């Protein structure tokens, strides 16, 4: 690791204005990381995919999810586990279930993580048609992204 070249904080501040904008807004801290990964077919609903990885999900006090995860059985399973669901109701639901909108705004970090994965051209354009090779590329990218973020955090802690 001695051959790695890292910019100092001062150097980063000087070039930060040249970084590309995301929808006209400067990039935010996007050091999220995936906890569980599952590759599903494109037409599978989100909550069906969640059922496949539910047992592997780590225990957490709150689960943030978009409307695709709004299912009664999923909410009940989370409640039985002691996890609060911060999931907005589907538009077709007759009785809307309230959610914490302030907490839900933090879900952008999840989307940032997916955006960071899609910075990898091989993943963004889906070069690999074989699901095993594609999932391997995603796992490799996630590992490298997490490793770089951890290294940057440890360097920040040293200064």
C-alpha positions as CSV (number, residue, x, y, z in Angstrom):
1,X,0.0,0.0,0.0
2,X,3.0,2.3,0.2
3,X,2.8,2.9,-3.6
4,X,-0.7,4.5,-3.3
5,X,-0.9,8.2,-3.9
6,X,-3.5,10.1,-1.9
7,X,-4.2,13.8,-2.2
8,X,-4.0,15.9,1.0
9,X,-7.1,17.6,2.3
10,X,-5.8,20.9,1.1
11,X,-5.2,19.5,-2.4
12,X,-8.7,18.0,-2.4
13,X,-10.2,21.4,-1.5
14,X,-8.4,23.1,-4.3
15,X,-9.7,20.7,-7.0
16,X,-13.2,20.1,-5.5
17,X,-14.8,22.8,-7.6
18,X,-13.8,20.9,-10.7
19,X,-15.6,17.7,-9.7
20,X,-18.7,16.9,-11.8
21,X,-22.1,17.9,-10.4
22,X,-24.9,15.4,-9.7
23,X,-28.0,17.0,-11.1
24,X,-26.5,20.5,-10.6
25,X,-25.7,19.8,-7.0
26,X,-22.2,19.0,-5.6
27,X,-21.7,15.3,-4.7
28,X,-22.5,14.3,-1.1
29,X,-20.9,11.9,1.2
30,X,-21.7,8.6,-0.4
31,X,-19.8,6.1,1.7
32,X,-22.6,3.7,2.0
33,X,-22.0,0.0,1.5
34,X,-24.3,-2.9,0.7
35,X,-25.1,-5.3,3.6
36,X,-26.7,-8.1,1.6
37,X,-26.6,-8.5,-2.2
38,X,-29.0,-10.5,-4.4
39,X,-29.3,-10.5,-8.1
40,X,-32.9,-11.0,-9.3
41,X,-34.6,-11.1,-12.6
42,X,-35.7,-7.6,-13.8
43,X,-39.4,-8.2,-13.5
44,X,-39.3,-9.5,-9.9
45,X,-40.9,-7.1,-7.3
46,X,-38.8,-5.7,-4.6
47,X,-40.6,-7.3,-1.7
48,X,-40.3,-10.7,-3.2
49,X,-36.5,-10.2,-3.5
50,X,-36.5,-9.0,0.1
51,X,-38.2,-12.3,1.2
52,X,-35.2,-14.2,-0.3
53,X,-32.6,-12.3,1.7
54,X,-34.7,-11.6,4.8
55,X,-32.9,-14.2,7.0
56,X,-29.5,-12.9,5.9
57,X,-30.3,-9.3,6.7
58,X,-28.5,-8.0,9.8
59,X,-30.5,-7.0,12.8
60,X,-31.1,-3.3,12.7
61,X,-33.5,-0.9,14.6
62,X,-34.9,0.6,11.4
63,X,-35.2,-0.5,7.7
64,X,-35.4,2.2,5.1
65,X,-37.1,1.1,1.9
66,X,-39.0,2.6,-1.0
67,X,-42.6,1.9,-2.0
68,X,-41.6,-1.4,-3.7
69,X,-41.1,-2.9,-0.3
70,X,-44.6,-2.0,1.0
71,X,-46.3,-5.4,1.8
72,X,-48.2,-6.3,4.9
73,X,-46.3,-9.6,5.4
74,X,-42.9,-7.8,5.1
75,X,-43.9,-5.1,7.6
76,X,-45.1,-7.8,10.0
77,X,-41.9,-9.9,9.6
78,X,-39.9,-6.7,10.4
79,X,-42.0,-5.9,13.4
80,X,-41.6,-9.5,14.7
81,X,-37.8,-9.1,14.4
82,X,-38.0,-5.8,16.3
83,X,-37.2,-3.6,13.3
84,X,-39.2,-0.5,12.5
85,X,-40.2,-0.1,8.9
86,X,-39.7,3.3,7.3
87,X,-41.4,2.5,4.1
88,X,-43.9,4.8,2.3
89,X,-47.3,3.3,1.4
90,X,-48.0,2.2,-2.2
91,X,-50.2,4.6,-4.0
92,X,-52.8,1.9,-4.5
93,X,-53.1,1.1,-0.7
94,X,-56.6,2.0,0.6
95,X,-55.4,3.1,4.0
96,X,-52.0,4.8,4.0
97,X,-49.5,3.7,6.6
98,X,-47.5,6.7,8.0
99,X,-43.7,6.8,7.9
100,X,-41.1,9.1,9.3
101,X,-40.4,11.4,6.4
102,X,-37.4,13.0,8.0
103,X,-35.8,9.6,8.5
104,X,-36.8,8.6,5.0
105,X,-34.8,11.4,3.5
106,X,-31.6,9.5,4.6
107,X,-32.5,6.9,2.0
108,X,-30.5,8.9,-0.5
109,X,-27.4,7.2,0.8
110,X,-28.7,3.9,-0.5
111,X,-29.3,5.5,-3.9
112,X,-25.8,7.0,-3.7
113,X,-24.4,3.5,-3.1
114,X,-26.0,2.3,-6.3
115,X,-24.8,5.3,-8.2
116,X,-21.3,4.6,-6.9
117,X,-21.5,1.0,-8.2
118,X,-22.7,2.3,-11.6
119,X,-19.6,4.4,-11.8
120,X,-18.0,1.1,-12.9
121,X,-18.6,0.9,-16.6
122,X,-18.8,-2.9,-16.6
123,X,-21.7,-2.8,-14.2
124,X,-23.4,0.2,-15.6
125,X,-23.6,-1.2,-19.2
126,X,-24.0,-4.8,-18.0
127,X,-21.2,-6.3,-20.1
128,X,-21.6,-9.7,-18.5
129,X,-24.8,-11.5,-19.6
130,X,-24.1,-14.4,-17.4
131,X,-25.7,-13.7,-14.0
132,X,-22.8,-15.3,-12.1
133,X,-20.2,-13.2,-13.8
134,X,-22.3,-10.0,-13.4
135,X,-22.8,-10.7,-9.7
136,X,-19.1,-11.3,-9.3
137,X,-18.3,-7.9,-10.9
138,X,-20.8,-6.2,-8.5
139,X,-19.2,-8.0,-5.5
140,X,-15.7,-7.0,-6.7
141,X,-16.7,-3.4,-7.2
142,X,-18.5,-3.2,-3.8
143,X,-15.4,-4.6,-2.1
144,X,-13.0,-2.2,-3.8
145,X,-15.4,0.8,-3.0
146,X,-15.7,-0.3,0.6
147,X,-11.9,-0.8,0.9
148,X,-11.2,2.6,-0.6
149,X,-13.7,4.3,1.7
150,X,-12.3,2.5,4.8
151,X,-8.8,3.5,3.8
152,X,-9.8,7.2,3.3
153,X,-11.6,7.1,6.7
154,X,-8.5,5.7,8.4
155,X,-6.3,8.3,6.8
156,X,-8.7,11.0,7.9
157,X,-8.6,9.7,11.5
158,X,-4.8,9.8,11.4
159,X,-4.7,13.5,10.5
